[in-house]
C-alpha cells in the first residue's frame, strides 16, 4: 500500500506541475501549489477528512519529504497545512 501511495504521489505531482505550468513551485502560505493539489488527491483517494489528513501526513515522512512539507507545518499547535488545505479546497 505504501509503494502504491508513493506512486500516486509521484504521478499526481508530475501532472500537477504540468497543469500549473509557470505557477508550479510558487508557494501559497508555505506550500508549493502542486503540493496542495497532491495533498487533495491523496485525501480524496484515501477518503480522509481534512482533520484526519493532517494526522495521516505526520505518519508519512516519505510523502512529506517529496512534497516539501516540513514537520513544523504539521505541528497541531501551528497547523498551517490544515488551515491552508481547508481554505483552498473547501
SVG drawing of the C-alpha trace seen along z (x, -y; Angstrom):
<svg xmlns="http://www.w3.org/2000/svg" viewBox="-16 -32 28 34">
<polyline fill="none" stroke="black" stroke-width="0.4" points="0.0,0.0 2.8,-2.4 4.5,-1.9 1.2,-2.4 0.6,-5.6 4.0,-7.0 3.5,-6.1 0.2,-8.0 2.0,-11.0 4.7,-10.9 2.2,-10.7 -0.1,-13.4 2.9,-15.7 4.1,-15.3 0.6,-16.0 0.1,-19.0 3.4,-20.6 2.4,-20.2 -1.0,-21.6 0.2,-24.6 3.0,-25.4 4.8,-28.7 2.8,-28.8 4.3,-25.5 6.6,-25.8 5.2,-29.2 4.2,-28.8 0.7,-29.5 1.1,-30.0 4.2,-27.9 3.3,-25.1 4.0,-24.9 0.9,-24.9 1.5,-21.5 1.8,-20.1 -1.7,-21.5 -3.1,-19.6 -1.3,-16.3 -2.4,-16.5 -6.0,-16.9 -5.7,-14.0 -4.4,-11.8 -7.2,-13.0 -9.8,-12.0 -8.1,-8.7 -7.8,-7.7 -11.2,-9.0 -10.0,-11.2 -11.5,-14.3 -9.3,-17.4 -8.5,-16.9 -7.6,-13.3 -5.4,-14.3 -3.1,-16.3 -2.7,-13.4 -2.1,-11.0 0.6,-13.3 2.5,-13.3 2.7,-9.5 4.0,-9.6 7.5,-11.2 8.5,-10.0 5.5,-11.6 6.0,-14.8 9.7,-15.0 8.7,-14.5 6.1,-17.3 8.3,-19.7 6.1,-19.6 8.1,-20.1 7.2,-18.6 6.8,-22.1 3.9,-22.7 2.2,-19.5 2.5,-20.7 -1.0,-20.6 -0.3,-23.8 0.5,-25.6 -1.2,-23.6 -0.6,-25.8 -1.2,-22.8 -4.6,-22.2 -5.6,-25.9 -4.3,-26.2 -5.9,-23.0 -9.2,-23.9 -9.3,-27.3 -8.1,-26.2 -10.2,-23.1 -13.3,-23.7"/>
</svg>
